[in-house]
Amino acid sequence: MHGQDTILAHLKAIFGEVVSAVTSGHGERWNESRLNAKGDQVKWFDLVADQTVCSYLQDRFPCPVRLLSEEGEPRQFGAGKPEFTMVLDPVDGSDNFSRGIAPSGMAVALVPANLPITTDTVQLALVGDLFSGNIWLAERGRGAFNHGNTIRTRQVTRLEKAMISCELNHFKMDETLSRLLSRAGGVRALGCATRTLVMVAYGALDAHLDLRGRLTPENLLAPSLILTEAGGIITDPEGKPLPKIKDLKERYSILAAATLELHTTLVQQLNSPDTHER
């Protein structure tokens, strides 16, 4: 078993190589695309990022892993029994990235290979910003970090003081959600779940709602650990824990918040339309 600091160092190295791969030329390929295993459209940079990770896992990663990636079927790298299941989102916010709009990110979650895949079993996580190269890391029980500094959520408890992100792409807002957002201190829609959840972790945002039933596991596993290690909460919109994950084709809705008090208010507002904070 390799030390977790060593594993995190390798995750950072993988991210660095992905950034280099997806930002070096390839202008003639910019509009190339195909469908992935989930039936979603992917562009050349999604595939290049996935291939870059696979090459690193094959040649340099310090332990055997089973890879679950948005861009292909499950694969195994390294000799012997896998120590981890790696859940990879090579380029989250692909539409943003293709248009040069921040944010866009890469997310890696590591779950011990003998455990089921849930938000509660992620042991190590990395989310990196593909535009800035900034990296956020977390290790279960040891905190969440950026450049070696501990990050924490902002201690906002009232909806009226909260900056909230809500994903609205391919989604018709109902009256309940409209009423909730109208009460918030501010509302943003950023189009990249991995980075948005990390923004809640370090206090740029105070909550994130995605009620569309469209998120897949690779979008949320890594940032969920970063968020919870920073003091935040992530559940389904009813406040229930997210279920065990069977494969990357499953779809989810989520509610994430910086504090228990804000999370409780959001759950109440979403599920009891006539409830108003006093």
C-alpha positions as CSV (number, residue, x, y, z in Angstrom):
1,M,0.0,0.0,0.0
2,H,1.4,3.4,-1.0
3,G,1.2,6.4,1.2
4,Q,-1.7,8.7,0.4
5,D,0.5,11.8,0.1
6,T,2.3,9.9,-2.7
7,I,-1.0,9.1,-4.4
8,L,-2.0,12.7,-4.2
9,A,1.3,13.8,-5.8
10,H,0.6,11.5,-8.7
11,L,-2.9,12.8,-9.1
12,K,-1.5,16.3,-9.4
13,A,1.0,15.1,-12.0
14,I,-1.8,13.5,-14.0
15,F,-3.7,16.8,-13.9
16,G,-0.7,18.7,-15.1
17,E,-0.3,16.4,-18.1
18,V,-4.0,16.7,-18.9
19,V,-3.8,20.5,-18.9
20,S,-0.8,20.4,-21.2
21,A,-2.5,17.9,-23.5
22,V,-5.8,19.9,-23.9
23,T,-4.3,23.3,-24.3
24,S,-1.5,22.6,-26.8
25,G,-2.7,23.4,-30.3
26,H,-5.1,21.0,-32.0
27,G,-7.0,24.0,-33.4
28,E,-7.9,22.0,-36.5
29,R,-9.7,19.4,-34.4
30,W,-11.7,21.9,-32.3
31,N,-15.1,20.9,-33.6
32,E,-14.5,17.2,-33.8
33,S,-17.0,15.2,-31.7
34,R,-18.6,11.8,-31.2
35,L,-20.9,10.0,-28.7
36,N,-19.5,8.4,-25.6
37,A,-20.7,5.3,-23.8
38,K,-23.5,7.2,-22.1
39,G,-24.7,8.6,-25.4
40,D,-23.4,12.1,-24.7
41,Q,-21.5,14.1,-27.2
42,V,-17.7,14.4,-26.5
43,K,-15.1,16.6,-28.3
44,W,-11.5,15.8,-29.1
45,F,-10.3,17.3,-25.8
46,D,-12.5,14.9,-23.8
47,L,-10.8,12.0,-25.5
48,V,-7.3,13.4,-25.4
49,A,-7.7,14.0,-21.6
50,D,-8.9,10.5,-21.1
51,Q,-6.1,9.0,-23.1
52,T,-3.5,11.1,-21.2
53,V,-4.8,9.7,-17.9
54,C,-4.8,6.2,-19.2
55,S,-1.2,6.5,-20.4
56,Y,-0.1,7.8,-17.0
57,L,-1.9,5.0,-15.2
58,Q,-0.4,2.4,-17.4
59,D,3.2,3.6,-17.2
60,R,3.7,5.6,-13.9
61,F,1.0,5.3,-11.4
62,P,2.3,3.6,-8.2
63,C,-0.4,1.1,-7.7
64,P,-2.9,-0.9,-9.7
65,V,-6.3,0.8,-10.2
66,R,-9.6,0.1,-11.9
67,L,-10.7,3.1,-13.9
68,L,-14.3,4.3,-14.4
69,S,-14.3,7.2,-16.9
70,E,-17.0,9.1,-18.7
71,E,-15.2,8.4,-22.0
72,G,-15.0,4.6,-22.0
73,E,-15.8,1.2,-20.5
74,P,-14.2,0.1,-17.2
75,R,-10.5,-0.5,-17.5
76,Q,-7.7,-1.9,-15.2
77,F,-4.1,-0.6,-15.1
78,G,-1.1,-2.1,-13.2
79,A,-0.3,-5.6,-12.2
80,G,-2.2,-7.3,-9.4
81,K,-5.4,-6.7,-7.6
82,P,-6.5,-3.0,-7.8
83,E,-6.0,-0.9,-4.6
84,F,-8.5,1.7,-5.8
85,T,-11.3,2.3,-8.1
86,M,-10.6,5.6,-9.8
87,V,-13.7,7.6,-11.0
88,L,-12.6,10.2,-13.6
89,D,-14.3,13.1,-15.3
90,P,-11.5,14.2,-17.7
91,V,-13.2,17.4,-18.8
92,D,-16.2,18.7,-17.0
93,G,-17.9,21.7,-18.5
94,S,-17.0,20.7,-22.0
95,D,-19.3,23.3,-23.6
96,N,-17.6,26.0,-21.5
97,F,-14.1,24.7,-22.4
98,S,-14.9,24.6,-26.1
99,R,-16.0,28.3,-26.1
100,G,-13.2,29.5,-23.8
101,I,-15.6,30.2,-20.9
102,A,-14.5,29.5,-17.4
103,P,-15.0,27.3,-15.4
104,S,-14.1,23.9,-16.7
105,G,-12.5,21.2,-14.7
106,M,-11.0,17.7,-14.3
107,A,-12.1,15.6,-11.4
108,V,-10.6,12.4,-9.9
109,A,-12.0,10.4,-7.0
110,L,-10.3,7.3,-5.5
111,V,-12.4,4.7,-3.6
112,P,-10.7,1.7,-2.0
113,A,-11.3,-1.2,-4.4
114,N,-13.0,-3.3,-1.7
115,L,-15.7,-0.7,-0.9
116,P,-18.9,0.2,-2.8
117,I,-18.7,3.5,-4.6
118,T,-20.6,6.2,-2.7
119,T,-19.9,9.8,-1.7
120,D,-19.0,8.4,1.8
121,T,-16.3,6.0,0.5
122,V,-14.2,8.4,-1.6
123,Q,-10.8,8.4,0.1
124,L,-8.9,10.9,-2.0
125,A,-10.0,13.5,-4.5
126,L,-8.7,16.1,-6.9
127,V,-10.5,18.8,-8.8
128,G,-8.4,21.0,-11.1
129,D,-9.3,24.0,-13.1
130,L,-8.3,23.6,-16.8
131,F,-8.0,27.3,-17.5
132,S,-6.0,28.4,-14.4
133,G,-4.3,25.1,-13.5
134,N,-5.5,25.6,-9.9
135,I,-5.9,22.4,-7.9
136,W,-8.0,21.4,-4.9
137,L,-7.3,18.2,-3.0
138,A,-9.0,16.3,-0.2
139,E,-8.2,13.3,1.9
140,R,-11.0,11.8,4.1
141,G,-10.6,12.8,7.7
142,R,-7.6,15.1,7.0
143,G,-9.3,18.1,5.3
144,A,-9.5,19.9,2.0
145,F,-6.6,22.0,0.6
146,N,-5.6,24.5,-2.1
147,H,-1.8,25.1,-2.4
148,G,-1.3,23.4,0.9
149,N,-3.7,25.7,2.7
150,T,-6.9,24.4,4.4
151,I,-10.1,25.6,2.8
152,R,-13.4,26.0,4.6
153,T,-16.9,26.9,3.6
154,R,-18.3,30.3,4.3
155,Q,-20.5,30.3,7.5
156,V,-23.6,31.6,5.8
157,T,-26.8,30.5,7.5
158,R,-29.5,32.7,5.9
159,L,-30.8,32.3,2.4
160,E,-31.0,36.1,1.9
161,K,-27.2,36.3,2.5
162,A,-26.3,33.3,0.3
163,M,-24.7,33.3,-3.1
164,I,-26.3,30.3,-4.8
165,S,-25.5,28.5,-8.0
166,C,-28.4,26.7,-9.8
167,E,-27.9,24.7,-13.0
168,L,-30.7,25.6,-15.5
169,N,-29.5,24.1,-18.7
170,H,-32.2,21.8,-20.3
171,F,-34.4,22.6,-17.3
172,K,-37.7,24.4,-16.9
173,M,-37.8,26.2,-13.5
174,D,-41.0,25.7,-11.5
175,E,-42.6,28.2,-9.1
176,T,-41.1,26.7,-6.0
177,L,-37.5,27.0,-7.4
178,S,-38.3,30.5,-8.7
179,R,-39.5,31.6,-5.3
180,L,-36.4,30.1,-3.6
181,L,-33.9,31.8,-6.0
182,S,-35.7,35.1,-5.7
183,R,-35.0,35.1,-2.0
184,A,-31.3,34.4,-2.4
185,G,-28.6,37.0,-1.9
186,G,-27.3,36.2,-5.5
187,V,-27.7,33.5,-8.1
188,R,-25.3,32.2,-10.7
189,A,-25.3,29.4,-13.3
190,L,-21.9,28.2,-14.3
191,G,-22.2,25.0,-16.2
192,C,-19.6,22.9,-14.5
193,A,-20.6,20.8,-11.5
194,T,-17.1,19.8,-10.4
195,R,-15.8,23.4,-10.1
196,T,-19.1,24.8,-8.8
197,L,-19.2,22.4,-5.9
198,V,-15.6,23.3,-5.1
199,M,-16.5,26.9,-5.1
200,V,-18.9,26.1,-2.3
201,A,-16.1,24.4,-0.5
202,Y,-13.8,27.5,-0.5
203,G,-16.5,30.1,0.0
204,A,-16.9,31.7,-3.4
205,L,-20.5,30.3,-3.4
206,D,-22.7,29.2,-0.5
207,A,-24.9,26.6,-2.2
208,H,-25.4,24.7,-5.4
209,L,-28.6,23.2,-6.7
210,D,-29.0,20.8,-9.6
211,L,-32.5,19.5,-9.8
212,R,-32.5,18.3,-13.4
213,G,-31.8,14.6,-12.7
214,R,-28.9,14.8,-15.2
215,L,-25.7,14.6,-13.1
216,T,-23.6,11.5,-13.4
217,P,-21.3,10.1,-10.7
218,E,-18.0,11.4,-12.1
219,N,-19.4,14.9,-11.9
220,L,-19.9,14.8,-8.2
221,L,-17.8,12.2,-6.4
222,A,-14.5,14.1,-6.2
223,P,-16.0,17.5,-5.3
224,S,-18.3,15.9,-2.8
225,L,-15.3,14.9,-0.7
226,I,-13.6,18.3,-1.0
227,L,-16.9,20.0,0.0
228,T,-17.6,17.8,3.0
229,E,-14.0,18.0,4.2
230,A,-14.3,21.8,4.0
231,G,-17.4,21.6,6.3
232,G,-20.2,21.5,3.7
233,I,-23.1,19.2,3.0
234,I,-24.2,17.4,-0.1
235,T,-27.5,15.4,-0.4
236,D,-30.3,14.8,-2.8
237,P,-32.9,17.6,-2.9
238,E,-35.0,16.0,-0.1
239,G,-32.0,16.0,2.2
240,K,-31.4,12.3,1.9
241,P,-27.9,10.8,1.4
242,L,-27.0,10.1,-2.2
243,P,-27.3,6.4,-3.0
244,K,-24.6,3.8,-3.7
245,I,-23.4,4.1,-7.3
246,K,-23.6,1.1,-9.7
247,D,-22.3,2.7,-12.9
248,L,-21.6,6.0,-14.6
249,K,-24.9,6.0,-16.5
250,E,-26.9,6.7,-13.3
251,R,-28.3,10.2,-13.1
252,Y,-28.8,12.4,-10.0
253,S,-30.1,15.6,-8.6
254,I,-28.2,17.3,-5.8
255,L,-28.4,20.0,-3.1
256,A,-25.1,21.2,-1.7
257,A,-24.7,23.9,1.0
258,A,-21.9,25.5,3.1
259,T,-23.7,25.0,6.4
260,L,-26.3,22.8,8.0
261,E,-28.6,25.7,8.7
262,L,-28.5,26.9,5.1
263,H,-29.0,23.3,3.8
264,T,-32.0,22.8,6.1
265,T,-33.6,26.0,4.8
266,L,-33.0,25.0,1.2
267,V,-34.5,21.5,1.8
268,Q,-37.6,23.1,3.4
269,Q,-38.0,25.6,0.6
270,L,-37.8,23.0,-2.1
271,N,-40.1,20.5,-0.5
272,S,-42.6,22.7,1.4
273,P,-43.4,25.5,-1.0
274,D,-45.4,27.4,1.6
275,T,-42.7,27.3,4.2
276,H,-40.9,30.7,4.8
277,E,-37.9,31.3,6.9
278,R,-38.8,33.4,10.0
